[in-house]
């Protein structure tokens, strides 16, 4: 399972040789294992700078004999005998290989950002099934169907309000399902909720939710009450991804507006790198395809967008070129506890240089 600790370990890796980072879409729903292996060979063949033959062989051997092909994505990091890490991913990722002096963690950061914690309420005419999902996996679940739902005792916020009038069975079931959902979200610590079922029931259920819980609803999808857990998981991941896209648009608009007004926001590589080294960044936003070379100070580690006669921070005159200053920025952010959001499909961020930040001050 991917987590902050694994990304932190990769960011802090400081080996002597170059690191080969490999990201693969291993979702076999639409392709075969052989097609994935062929893609890997083609990716290696197309690389301008060739990795060590032993590293390539290690990747190919793992795919041929060790990988269980259960995950929808895969990340591999290898550097001779110093580094080998294979991380199964619960969602597909774009096929790519990167050879650099540091592990290429951008895609892992994006995956982790997209795998937030949420609950799914699957609503049926006579019951409800609930799932707590985090890290792209179902962590826990419960259900109340038929007689079990009928035996559920009303109480708390709903009791006084609803006992004043006669209810039909369907409405009573929905109200009891709402109570169960509220308790489940509290027990699992879910701050976001997704609704599933037929459209009419979902609409009725949503209307019955108390306002605080209704405000946490991030999406809906159609599903049968008897749908398999894997189907619910995959459908919910797609809905969560769409929700994240909309949230990213709001964040990008916020930072661009703040920067334009001279407030707590910066855009573009040079200003973002400067603010990051100052320790003023609260949230780093990076467009998924943003790449740019830069220069790193050999003394204090400041990464600059352009070559200068001396470091703007320590005055050191030795500035070494780095092929991917954006990846260095992401690593710096992770090392210093800054939140990182990899932004997809956002023209507004692309237009301002593909990288921006919300500032603490």
N, C-alpha and C positions, 0 to 999 in steps of 0.2 A: 504494500500500500504506500502510495506517495504521501509525503508529509513535509512539514517545514524542516524537520531535522535532516532528512535526506538531502534536500536542496542546500541547506546550510553546509553540510559536509562537502558537497561538490563545490560550492563557492569557495570554501576554505582550502580546497586541494591545491597544493603548490609543488607539483612534481617537476622533474627536470625536462622530460620530453613532451612533445605535442600530444594533445588529447583528441582522440577520435570520438565524436558524439554522433550517435545514430538514432533517428526517430522514424518509427514505422507504423503505418496503418495495418494492423494485423486482424482486422475485423473480417472474418471468413464468411460473412453473410452474402457478400457480393464478389468474392474472389477466392482463389485456392491458395494453399500453402506454397505451391510451386510458383505461382504468380508473384507472391511476396518475395520469395528468394531470388527470382529473376530481377525484380525491381532493385533489390539490394546490389546485385552484381552490376547493374546498369548505373546505379548511383556512384559506385566506386570507380567504375570505368570513366565516368564523365568528370571526375574531380581533376582540377588543374594541378593542385599539389597533392601528390600521392601519399597516403598514410603508410606506415610500416606494414610489410606483408604479413607479419605475425599478428598484427591487430586485425587485419581484414580476415585472416583465417580464423581467429578467435570468434569473430562475429558470425561468420558463416557456419562454423562448427556448432555454435550455440543454437542457431536456428534449425540446423539439421538434426541435432541429437538431444538437446536439452530443453528447449522452450516447449511449454505445454499447449500453446496456441489457444488458451482460454480467454485471454484479455483482448480488448478491441484495439489496443495500441501498445507500443513498446518503446522504451528508451534504453539505450546502451551507451556506456562510457568506458573507454578502454585506452590504456597507455602502457604498453609493454607489461612487465610484471608488477608495476607500481599501482595500477588502477584497473579494476574490473567491477562494474556495477550494472546490473540488469534490473530495470524497473518496469513491471507490467503496468499498463495504464487502462483505466476503465472506459475511456473514450478514444475514438480514432484520432490520429494526428497526421499532419502532412508528412509524407516521406521526404526525408532530407538527411544529408550527412555534412558534418562540419569538422574541419581540422583546425585547431587553434591551440594557443598556449594554455587555455583554461577550458574546463567543461562548458559546453554551450547550454546554459540553463534556462534560456528564455521560454522554450516550449513547456518545460516542466512548470515554470512559474505560471504560465497561462492555464495549464491543466488544473493546477491546484486552485487557482482563482475561480475556475468554472465549477469546481466540485464542492460548493458550499453546502451547509447543512440545511435541510428542509424536510417537511413532512408531506405525505400524499394521503389525502382522504378519498378513498374509492367508494362512492355512494351507490347503493342499490335500493330497490323498493322496500325491502324488509331487513336491511342491515347495512353495515359499513365495515370496510377493511382499512386499516391504517398502517402506513410504512414510514419509518424514520430513515432518511437517506443522507449519507455523508461520505465524502471521499469517493463518490461514484459507486457506492455499494449500499445495499439495504442493511442497516445496522440492527434494526428491531422492527417488530410489527405486532399488531393485534387485530382482532375482529369481533364483531357482535352481530350475529345473524339470527333471524327468526326468533325463537323462544328466548335466546340469550339476550337479545336486544330488548324484548318485552319485559324481562326481569330486571333490566337496568333501572335503578331508582333515580327519579328526578330529584334535583336539589340545587342548592347554590343560587346563582343569579336567576335561573329560569323558573323556579318553583312557584313563587308568589304570582308571577306574571301570567303563567299559563294555566294555573289551576282555576282561574276565574271563568273560564269558558270551556265548553265541550269541544273536543277535538276528534277528528276522524283518525282512523288508524295510520294512514300514510303520514299525516302531519305529526302525529305523536312519535312515530318512528324517526322522522327527520329531526325533531327537536331533541330526542334522546341521542341521536347520532351526533348532533352538535355538541352536547355535553361531553360525550366520550371523546370527541375530537379535541375540545378545549383541554380536557384533562391530559390527553396524550401529548399534546404540544408542550404543556407545562412540564410533564414528567421527562420528556426527551430533550427539553431545552431548544425546541425548534422555533426559530424566529420568523420563518417563512413557511407558507402553506400553499400546496397545490391541490386543486380539486379535479376529480375524475369521475366519470359515470356517463349516463345519457344526459343530453343537454338540458332537458326539462327539469330533471331531478337536481342537477348541479345548480341551476338557477334558483330553484326553491330553497335548496340547502344554503346557498350563499346569502340569500335574503334573511335567513334566520340566524346567521352568525352575529355575535356581538361585535360592535364597531371595532374594538381593538384587534380582534382576531380577523375580521374582514379586511382590515388595512394591511394584514400580512400576506394576503393571497397574491401570489406572483404569476399564476397562470392556470389554465384549465385544459383538459383534453378528454375526448370521448373514449370510454373503455367499458367493457363488460365487467360486471361484479365478480365473475369467475376468472378473469384474466390472470395469467401466470405472473408471479413476482418479477421474472425477467422482463416480461412485456411492459409491466408498469415501470420498472426501472428505466428501460431504454426510452420509453415515451416521455417520462418525466425529465430525463437528461436533455432531450431535445427541446422541451419547453423551457427548461432552466437556461439553456444556451441562448434562446431568443430573448428571454428576460434580461440576461446579462448584457446583450447587445444594446437594448434600450437604456439600461442603466449607464453603460459606457458613453452613450451619446450625451446624456445629461452631465456626466463628469467632464467630458471634453468641452462642452459648451460653457460649463462653469469656469474651467481654468482659462479658456480663451478670453472670456469676458473679464475675469480678474486681471489677466495680463494686460489687456487693452486699457483698463482703468488704472493701471499702476498699482494694483492691489496684490493679494497673496497668490500670485500665479506667474509662471514663466513659461515661455514656449521656445522651441528651437533647441538645437543641440548645445550650442555654446553657453547660453544662459542657464540651461537646465544642469549641465555639468558643473558650472560654477556654483550654483545654489546647492547642489548635491554635496560638493566638497565642503561647503560652508556649514553643512548640517542643518540647513533650513527647510529641507524637503519633507513634506508630510505624506504625499502620495505621488508616485512616479507613474506616468502614463506613457506607454510605448506602443506605437503602431506595430502590428505583428511582422510586417515586412521591412521595417526600418533598419537600414544598415549604413554605417558611415565609419570611415577610418578616423583615427585621431592620434594624439600624442600623449604619452604618460610621463610624468616627472619621475626620474629614477630615484629621487630622494624622498618626497612626501607622498607620491602616488597620485597626485592630481592628474586627472585625465582632461585634456583640452581638445577642443574641436579643431583648432588650427595650430600650426607650428609658431612658436614665438622664441625670441632670443633667450628668454629665461622664464622660469615658472612664476606665475602670477602670485603664488602663495609663499614659496620659500626662497625664490630667487635663484634656484639651481639652474645651471645652464645646460644640463643634459636632459633632453626630452626624446624619448624613444617612440618610434611610430608603432601603433597597434592597428591591426586590420579591422577590428570591430569595436569601436568606442562605445557603441550602444550596449553591447553585451557587458562591457566593463562597468557601464553605468548601472545596469541591473544588478550586477554582482556587488557593487558598492552599496546600493540601496538595501539589498538583503543583509549584508554584513552589518549595517548600521540600524537595522530594525525598521526601515522605511517600507510601507506597503507598496507593492508593485501591481499594476493592472496592465496586462497585455491587451491592447484594443484591436478589435477586428472590424473590417468593413466600415471604416470611418474616414470619409473624405476630408472632413474639417480638420482632423488631426494631421492627416497627410499634408495638407496645404500649409501648415505652420511648421513643417519640418519632421513630423512623425514622432516627436517626443516633446513632453511637457510635464509640468509638475505643479501641484498645489502646495503652498508653502505654510510652514508653521507661523512665520512672522515675516 
